[in-house]
């Protein structure tokens, strides 16, 4: 399974049976499977989504958005409950290119990618339990 390092962008090959063994990046030694959201920017988001073999859930948010701030701890909690899904946060104000490419019209917006392709989209804040159930229903 290929996993893109959120810290340095290097693609790492990790055997499926070792995904639960806290693998680290061969280049920078950063955690590849941390059970918490990682922040990505315009320069790294597309490569991360395309190069990561696991599903990727992206939360498009902004600092001024009250529902985004309320959902942040729920998003982090859900990341801990779905260890085989990579959780990513993208600040829409700081990363307008990623927002434009993904046609973000309202925030918070969650987009679930699998195999580098969008498979589901949800706008609005959700508690952790609903978020986990939504992701699981989309991944079947």
Legacy VTK file of the C-alpha trace (Angstrom):
# vtk DataFile Version 3.0
C-alpha trace
ASCII
DATASET POLYDATA
POINTS 140 float
0.000 0.000 0.000
1.346 3.428 -0.877
1.077 6.107 1.789
2.154 9.694 1.143
3.922 11.316 4.083
1.958 14.399 5.197
5.171 16.016 6.467
7.518 15.740 3.475
5.358 14.414 0.622
7.433 11.269 0.028
5.562 8.175 -1.132
6.169 5.187 1.143
5.290 1.573 0.434
3.848 -0.094 3.530
2.681 -3.730 3.530
-1.033 -3.911 4.375
-0.370 -6.151 7.373
1.976 -3.506 8.862
-0.382 -0.525 8.655
-1.262 -0.954 12.355
2.413 -0.958 13.442
2.881 2.849 13.450
4.916 3.042 10.210
7.168 6.051 9.690
8.341 7.829 6.565
11.553 6.469 5.084
12.717 10.007 4.267
11.772 12.225 7.254
10.751 9.612 9.861
7.376 11.335 10.327
4.344 9.262 11.333
2.427 7.909 8.341
-0.616 6.552 10.171
-1.181 8.987 13.049
-4.758 8.702 14.293
-5.277 12.449 14.044
-5.981 14.920 11.257
-3.080 16.439 9.348
-3.099 19.901 7.824
-2.228 20.147 4.141
-1.910 23.055 1.749
-2.424 23.843 -1.937
0.986 22.446 -2.824
0.516 19.031 -1.191
-3.186 18.154 -1.154
-3.590 16.743 -4.673
-0.463 14.574 -4.467
-1.493 13.285 -1.033
-4.953 12.285 -2.285
-3.673 10.743 -5.527
-0.733 8.897 -3.969
-2.326 7.485 -0.831
-3.837 4.019 -1.201
-6.176 4.459 1.760
-9.379 6.518 1.701
-8.770 10.210 2.441
-11.337 12.423 4.170
-10.744 16.153 3.739
-12.339 18.816 5.932
-12.400 22.175 4.126
-12.738 24.812 6.850
-11.873 28.397 7.826
-10.842 29.999 11.089
-13.743 32.489 11.016
-16.351 29.726 10.604
-18.101 28.899 13.901
-19.518 25.523 12.726
-16.017 24.583 11.498
-14.552 25.307 14.921
-17.331 23.354 16.631
-16.762 20.354 14.377
-12.944 20.286 14.739
-12.853 18.140 17.913
-15.434 15.771 16.409
-13.317 15.422 13.267
-10.283 14.613 15.443
-12.286 12.076 17.470
-13.516 10.389 14.284
-9.905 10.167 13.052
-9.105 8.072 16.106
-12.034 5.765 15.386
-11.203 5.173 11.700
-7.476 4.329 11.631
-7.541 3.154 7.992
-8.860 6.483 6.719
-6.457 9.430 6.402
-8.015 12.597 7.875
-6.913 15.922 6.374
-7.802 19.547 7.140
-7.485 22.316 4.553
-7.890 25.965 5.558
-9.864 27.475 2.668
-8.647 31.012 3.390
-4.967 30.044 3.275
-5.407 27.589 0.381
-7.721 29.123 -2.239
-6.378 26.918 -5.053
-7.379 23.676 -3.282
-10.773 25.203 -2.528
-11.307 26.227 -6.157
-10.146 22.878 -7.585
-12.568 21.061 -5.286
-15.410 23.508 -5.946
-15.923 24.378 -2.279
-19.003 26.582 -2.037
-19.766 26.369 1.678
-17.886 25.329 4.764
-17.410 23.097 6.498
-17.396 20.711 3.553
-16.160 17.145 3.842
-14.985 15.262 0.771
-14.173 11.560 0.869
-11.694 10.275 -1.716
-10.879 6.682 -2.606
-8.262 5.756 -5.179
-7.669 9.458 -5.779
-11.296 10.082 -6.818
-14.088 11.835 -4.968
-16.679 9.305 -3.789
-18.812 11.431 -1.438
-19.330 14.994 -0.277
-21.140 16.415 2.744
-21.588 20.041 3.758
-22.262 21.102 7.330
-20.955 20.140 10.733
-21.493 16.649 12.147
-20.783 15.064 15.518
-18.140 12.330 15.579
-20.610 9.438 15.655
-22.512 10.658 12.602
-19.260 11.401 10.804
-17.941 7.877 11.411
-21.260 6.349 10.297
-21.297 8.510 7.142
-17.746 7.511 6.171
-18.443 3.825 6.823
-21.642 3.959 4.756
-19.764 5.530 1.833
-16.941 2.997 1.922
-19.303 0.049 2.230
LINES 1 141
140 0 1 2 3 4 5 6 7 8 9 10 11 12 13 14 15 16 17 18 19 20 21 22 23 24 25 26 27 28 29 30 31 32 33 34 35 36 37 38 39 40 41 42 43 44 45 46 47 48 49 50 51 52 53 54 55 56 57 58 59 60 61 62 63 64 65 66 67 68 69 70 71 72 73 74 75 76 77 78 79 80 81 82 83 84 85 86 87 88 89 90 91 92 93 94 95 96 97 98 99 100 101 102 103 104 105 106 107 108 109 110 111 112 113 114 115 116 117 118 119 120 121 122 123 124 125 126 127 128 129 130 131 132 133 134 135 136 137 138 139
